[in-house]
Amino acid sequence: MNDMMIQDMMRQALWIAVQISAPLLIIALMAGLAIGLLQALTSVQEATLTFVPKVGAMLVVFWATMGFMTTRLIDFFQRAVIPALVGG
């Protein structure tokens, strides 16, 4: 395995990490904005009000996108990592 193959594999791994984490980060941002707006409108400043709905929304999105995440990782390993390790 030469330097170009390692760099290409790292580039692919970083791109897959971005793709896998994007749904969770987007839902956390949207939930945070919605809850922040709700708190600003109602003047309710409860710490658990921001934490619990965000975690709940992220768990739902994680459960819904788990198949996509697993497929992307398996494809990456079958396409790039395993052939590079076996092929030398």
CORHUTA-V942974 format. One record per residue. N is the residue number from 1. RES is the residue in three letters. SS is DSSP state (alpha for helix, beta for strand, coil for the rest). PHI is phi in whole degrees, 0 to 359 (999 if undefined). Layout:
N,RES,SS,PHI / N,RES,SS,PHI
//
This chain:
1,MET,coil,999 / 2,ASN,coil,261 / 3,ASP,alpha,297 / 4,MET,alpha,295 / 5,MET,alpha,294 / 6,ILE,alpha,295 / 7,GLN,alpha,295 / 8,ASP,alpha,294 / 9,MET,alpha,295 / 10,MET,alpha,293 / 11,ARG,alpha,298 / 12,GLN,alpha,297 / 13,ALA,alpha,296 / 14,LEU,alpha,294 / 15,TRP,alpha,294 / 16,ILE,alpha,294 / 17,ALA,alpha,298 / 18,VAL,alpha,295 / 19,GLN,alpha,297 / 20,ILE,alpha,288 / 21,SER,alpha,276 / 22,ALA,alpha,303 / 23,PRO,alpha,301 / 24,LEU,alpha,293 / 25,LEU,alpha,292 / 26,ILE,alpha,294 / 27,ILE,alpha,292 / 28,ALA,alpha,295 / 29,LEU,alpha,295 / 30,MET,alpha,295 / 31,ALA,alpha,294 / 32,GLY,alpha,297 / 33,LEU,alpha,295 / 34,ALA,alpha,295 / 35,ILE,alpha,290 / 36,GLY,alpha,297 / 37,LEU,alpha,295 / 38,LEU,alpha,298 / 39,GLN,alpha,293 / 40,ALA,alpha,293 / 41,LEU,alpha,286 / 42,THR,alpha,258 / 43,SER,coil,60 / 44,VAL,coil,266 / 45,GLN,coil,246 / 46,GLU,coil,261 / 47,ALA,alpha,292 / 48,THR,alpha,289 / 49,LEU,alpha,295 / 50,THR,alpha,273 / 51,PHE,alpha,282 / 52,VAL,alpha,296 / 53,PRO,alpha,295 / 54,LYS,alpha,296 / 55,VAL,alpha,295 / 56,GLY,alpha,298 / 57,ALA,alpha,295 / 58,MET,alpha,292 / 59,LEU,alpha,295 / 60,VAL,alpha,296 / 61,VAL,alpha,293 / 62,PHE,alpha,298 / 63,TRP,alpha,297 / 64,ALA,alpha,289 / 65,THR,alpha,256 / 66,MET,alpha,300 / 67,GLY,alpha,297 / 68,PHE,alpha,298 / 69,MET,alpha,297 / 70,THR,alpha,296 / 71,THR,alpha,299 / 72,ARG,alpha,298 / 73,LEU,alpha,292 / 74,ILE,alpha,296 / 75,ASP,alpha,300 / 76,PHE,alpha,297 / 77,PHE,alpha,293 / 78,GLN,alpha,289 / 79,ARG,alpha,277 / 80,ALA,alpha,244 / 81,VAL,alpha,284 / 82,ILE,alpha,297 / 83,PRO,alpha,298 / 84,ALA,alpha,291 / 85,LEU,alpha,286 / 86,VAL,alpha,285 / 87,GLY,alpha,287 / 88,GLY,coil,91
//
